């Protein structure tokens, strides 16, 4: 392992107009851009660490300013100063005077993610490994040192987590062999689901996706029962009865609206509804999950969850997490 010193950084405000093709159109954002606050760490060894956070276009300059406020802390320091205890590193970036700017929420949380991602990228490159392999090669003890357990110990202690990891390590080599044989986790397709696309465009993309082997599809919804039934019914007809359909409404409903709305789509055999209400409303999501369970519809959230405490609370809210991509999924 090399131990490069960070000598400089630069932050780029990257944006691209995805609205030209209606990519990303949902009930909350029918048009807009995708954008990144993009951080590059330069080192004395020539290795470059890259990290970024996503925004929705407008306001990306605010995100970039926040990244620039944190990144100078890395300059002049060795990589090992940060990676020897990643849990402490995370806490350092969320502590001090900046804590009064709510660093575990909002813009500063996104900025912290960009900085931490750049450190992880630099770490993996210094070990000449892809990031997944760097983490996979950790011992249980190394893994635990990457987690800040502050505010979590009422649900999970470091000792409890270490015990779980040691137990799972028993068949770790078998799982690594499967990973190296490209036994990938099945993906779902979202390209068929943007609200701004016409039915003809959706059919065309859906046909291409099914021919490519996709069996899972996530679509935007929430513009009204009649509109949703028309689009989802068409997708169900084209994709077939065995296809797995999911819907996402990007936080537009109150809790009771979601509970009233979703059963009217239950006959379409939907796997889950993502972000039916405010991502901050842990109890609201639990209430929706309970109400929709008899209809066979799960609830997914997590895309806009700010921090580990909220994830802890979601898992404590009498639910069972059975699948995760970016959201936490509850059945």
N, C-alpha and C positions, 0 to 999 in steps of 0.2 A: 504493500500500500504506500502510495506517495502521500505527502502531507503538505499540499500547496498552501501558500499564503494568498489571501485575497488582496489584490493590489488596487482594484478600482471596480466600479460598476456603472452600468447605464440602464436607464429605464425608457422603454418605448411605448407610446400610445398607439396601439394597433387597432384599426377598425376596418370592417368590410361590410358593404351594404347588402346584407342577406335579404332585405325586403324586396329587392328587384325580382327575386324568384319566389317570393312569399315563404321563404324558409324561416322557420321560427314563429310564424303567425299563430297566435293562440288567443283565447278569449280576453286575456289581460293586455296583450301586446299584438295588435293586428299588423303592425309594421314597425320596423326598426333596424338596428344594426347589431351585429355581434362585435365584441371588442375585448381586448386583453390589456391589462397592465402587465407588461412584459419586462422581466428583470434579467440582466446578464451579469454574472460575476466573473471578473477577470482575475487570473492568478499568475504568480511568478513561474509556474510550470507550463503555462500555455493552455491548460485545461480550462474550459469555460463551464460554469454552472448556470443553468437556465431554469427560471421559475416564472409562473404567471398566475393571474387570477382573472376570471371571466366577469365581464359586465355586459350590460345590454345596450351599449353605445353611448347615449347621452350620459354625461357624468363620468366617463372614463378618465377624464383629466383629473378628477378628484381622487380616483383610485391611484393613478400614477403619482400624484403628489404624496399620498400616504405611503406608497412604497418607497419613494425617495426620502421620506422622513425616517424610515427604519433601516434601510440598506447601509448607511454609513457605519453602523455598529460593526459590520463585518470586516471593513477595510483594515488591513494591517494585522489581522488575526489568522492563525493557522486553522485549517479545516478541523483538525482534531480538537481544537478548543471548543468547538460546537458539537461535534459528533460523539465525544466521549460520554456525554449525558444529554441525549436529545430531549428528554423530559424537562431538564433544567433549562435547556436552550429555549424551548417553547415558552416556559414560564417567564424567562427573562424578557422575551419580546412582548409579553403581555403584562409586564409589571413596571414599577417605577412611576414617574410622573405621568407617563402616557396612559396609565391605567384609568385616569379620570376622563379619558376620551373613549371609554368603553371598548377596549381592544379585543374583547371576545364577542363583539357584535359588529355588524355593519361594515363600513369601509375599512376600518383598521383591522378587522378580522380578515378581510380579503387581502389586505396588504401583507399581513403576517403570513398568510398562506403562500403568497408569492415568494417571500423571503425563505420560508422553511422549505418550499419545493426546490428552490435553487440550491440550498444546502444539500438536500437529499440527492439532487442530480449530480452535484459536484462529488459527493461521497461515492456514488455508484461508479462514476467515471474514474475516480482515483483508484478504485478497486478493479477496474476493467471488467465490470459486470453490468448486465441490465439491472435496473432497480429491483425488479421482482426477485431476481436471484440473490441480490445483496440481502434483502429481507428474509428470503427463504433460508439462507445460510446462517441466520442468527441462531444462537442458543436461546433457550427460554429466558435466561438471565439477561442477555443482550436485548431481547425484545421488550422485557419489562422496563428497562432503562429508557425506552423511547416513549413511555406513556406518562403523562402528568396525571397522577391520581388525585390531585386536589379536587375536592367536592364530589368524588366518586366513591369514597371508601364505605359509605353507608350501604352501597349496593355491591361493590366489588373492591376487595383489598389487593394490594400488590401480592401478598402471600397467596390469596385465593386464585388470582390470575396466573401466578407462577405454577401452581399445582395443576391448573387446567392445561397450560402449555406443555408441561412435562408429560402429562398423560397423553396428549395428542402427538408428542414427539415419537412415540413408540412406533407408529407407522408412517413417519415423515418421509423416509426414503422411498416407500412405495408410492406416495403421492407425488414426489419429485419425479420419479420415473414416468408416471402418467403425464405430468406437465411437459416433460422433455419429449414425449411422444406426440405432442400437439393435441392432447385430449382437451380441447378448449371448452369453456363454459358456453352453452348456447346463448346467442345474442337475440335481442328483439330489434325490429326495424321501426324507425320513426319517420322515415322519409315520406311515408304515405299519409301522414297524419296532420299536416299543416292546414289550418283553417282557410288560408287564403287561396289554396289550390282549387281548381274546378274539379267536378266529378270525373271528367275525362282524364285529367292529369293524375288524379288519385288512382283510377283504374289502371292506367298505364304503368305507374310506379309499383302498384300492387302486383301486377302481372310479372314485372321484372323481378320483384323481390321474391315471389313464390318460386319462380323459375331458378333463382339463385339459391334456393333451399331454405329461405326464411319461413318459419311457422308461427312466429310471435310478432304481433304488431301493436304499436301504441299510437292512439289517435287523440287529437285535441277535441274537446267537446264543451258543452255548456252554453251554447247559443240558443237553446230552446229545445223542448222535447221533439217537436216536429222536425226541426233541422237535424238534430242529432240522430233521430231514428232513420231518417232518410240516408244520411251518410254512413252510419254504422251498419244499417241493413244492407246497403250496397256492398260494403267491405266484407260483411259476413257471407254474402252470396258469392262474391268472387273468390274469397280466400277459402271458403268451405267450412263445414261444421267442425272440423278438427282443429282449425286455426285458433290460436289463443289471442284474444283481443283485450286490450287494456285502454283506459281512457284517462285523460289528464285535463283538469279545468283550471290549473294555475291560480288557485286560491280565491276564486271569484265569489264563493257562496258563504253565507252564514251557516252555522251548524245545522239548524233545522231545515234550511233550504236543501242542503245535501241529502238529508234523511228523507225528505219528501220527493226529491227529484230522481235519485238513482234507482229505486225499485221500479220505476216506469220503464227502465231499460233492461231489467233483469232477464227478460226472455231472450235477449241477445247473447246471453252467456258470457258476461264480462268478468275477467279475472280480478281486476281491481280498479278503483278510482284513485288517482294520484292527486295530492294536494287539494282536497275538496274545500278546505277552509284555510284560515290563517296558519302559516307554518309555526307560529308561536303558540298555538292553542293545543297544548298536549291533551287536556281533558276533552276538548272538543273532538279531536281525532278519535279518542277512545270511545266517546259517545256515538260517533258515526259508525265506527267499526262494529260496535255492539248492535246497532240498529240494522246494519246491512248484512250482518252475518247470516240471518235466516234466508236471505235472498241469494246467498252464495257469492257475494261481492266483497272482496277484501279492500283494505285501505292502505295506500302507500304514501309516505312522506319522507322528508330528509333532505331534499335538494336545497332548501333554504333554511335548514336548521343551523343555528349559529355556532353551537359549541357542544362539547361532550356532555354537559349537564342536561341539556334538552334531550339528547339521545338516551341518557340514563333514565330520564323521566318517562320517555316514550316506552322504554322497555319495562318500566315499573308499573305502567298503567294497565295491568291485568291483560296484557296481550302477549302473543308469542311471535317473535320475529322469525320468519321462515325463509326469507329471501332478501337479498340486498344487491342492488346495482349501485345507483347513487341514492335511491331512497331506502328507507326502512319499510318493509312490507308486512302488514298485519292481516292475518286471516282470523 
